[in-house]
Amino acid sequence: MKTDKETNNYARAFLKSIEGKEAHAVLARLKEILRQKNELHLLPSILRKVITLLERGGGTLISSRYTLDEHSKEKVITLLQKNFQDIKPESIAFKLNKQILGGVSISHQDFLFDGTINGALAKFAK
């Protein structure tokens, strides 16, 4: 089974390949490559990651159910900058996600932190 990092690599390669091209042809090529590698089952995952990458514009995406107050935003940014020296505050996007029950999800490059109640429940269910 492919790791999250490998799926991220597919997603990044896909984004690079669609620059200035017709989406239909690129999607067909991606599908064919995955079929040849017997990894067609990864397609939905790759496309979800592509959407995430597009939404955050190459930066960092912080998702939460409710709008974070300024103090909470500053705290999250400070913690991220301690762990990732390349993070710039202007590249951080905050997004509301009503599917999250509570907590936050943070994605930066190949790093994903799931501090949501949804994530905790999913781990508990396994």
C-alpha positions in Angstrom: 0.0 0.0 0.0 1.3 3.5 -0.9 2.1 5.9 1.8 0.6 9.4 2.2 3.9 10.8 1.0 3.9 8.8 -2.2 0.3 9.9 -2.8 1.4 13.5 -2.2 4.2 13.0 -4.8 1.6 11.8 -7.4 -0.6 14.8 -6.6 2.3 17.2 -7.0 3.4 15.6 -10.3 -0.2 15.8 -11.5 -0.5 19.5 -10.7 2.8 20.2 -12.5 1.6 18.2 -15.5 -1.6 20.2 -16.0 -0.1 23.6 -16.2 -1.4 25.0 -19.5 -2.9 21.8 -20.7 -6.3 20.4 -21.2 -7.5 18.7 -18.0 -9.3 15.9 -19.8 -6.1 14.6 -21.5 -4.0 14.9 -18.4 -6.6 13.0 -16.3 -6.8 10.3 -18.9 -2.9 10.0 -18.8 -2.9 9.9 -15.0 -5.5 7.2 -15.0 -3.6 5.2 -17.6 -0.3 5.4 -15.6 -2.1 4.3 -12.4 -3.8 1.4 -14.3 -0.4 0.2 -15.7 1.1 0.2 -12.2 -2.0 -1.5 -10.8 -2.6 1.5 -8.5 -5.9 2.8 -10.0 -7.4 2.6 -6.5 -5.2 5.6 -5.6 -6.9 8.0 -8.0 -9.6 9.4 -5.6 -6.9 10.0 -2.9 -4.6 11.7 -5.4 -7.4 14.0 -6.6 -8.4 14.9 -3.1 -4.8 15.9 -2.4 -4.6 17.8 -5.7 -7.7 19.8 -4.5 -6.0 20.5 -1.1 -2.8 21.7 -2.8 -4.8 24.0 -5.1 -6.8 25.4 -2.2 -3.8 26.3 -0.2 -1.8 27.6 -3.1 1.4 25.8 -2.3 1.4 27.2 1.3 0.0 25.9 4.6 -3.7 25.1 5.1 -5.2 25.1 8.6 -8.8 23.8 8.7 -11.2 24.1 11.6 -14.9 24.0 12.2 -15.1 27.5 13.6 -13.2 30.7 12.9 -10.0 30.9 15.0 -9.6 34.1 17.1 -6.4 36.1 16.5 -4.7 34.7 19.6 -5.3 31.1 18.5 -4.1 31.9 15.0 -0.9 33.5 16.3 -0.3 30.5 18.6 -0.7 28.0 15.7 1.6 30.1 13.5 4.3 30.3 16.2 4.2 26.6 16.8 4.4 25.9 13.0 7.4 28.3 12.6 9.3 26.5 15.4 8.9 23.2 13.5 9.1 24.5 9.9 11.5 27.3 9.3 10.2 27.8 5.7 6.7 28.8 6.8 5.8 32.4 6.2 2.7 33.8 7.8 1.4 35.1 4.4 1.5 31.6 3.0 -0.9 30.3 5.7 -4.5 29.9 4.8 -7.3 29.4 7.3 -10.3 27.5 6.1 -13.6 26.7 7.7 -14.7 23.1 7.3 -18.2 22.3 8.7 -17.4 18.5 8.5 -14.9 18.9 11.3 -16.5 18.3 14.7 -13.8 20.2 16.6 -10.1 20.8 16.6 -7.8 21.7 13.7 -6.2 20.0 10.8 -2.9 21.4 9.5 -1.2 20.5 6.2 2.1 21.8 5.0 4.0 20.2 2.1 4.0 16.4 2.9 3.2 17.0 6.6 -0.4 16.5 7.8 -1.4 17.0 11.4 -4.9 15.8 12.2 -5.9 17.3 15.6 -9.6 17.0 14.9 -12.2 15.1 16.8 -13.0 13.3 13.5 -9.4 12.1 13.3 -9.5 10.9 16.9 -12.7 9.0 16.4 -11.3 7.4 13.2 -8.2 6.2 15.1 -10.4 4.9 17.9 -12.6 3.0 15.4 -9.6 1.2 14.0 
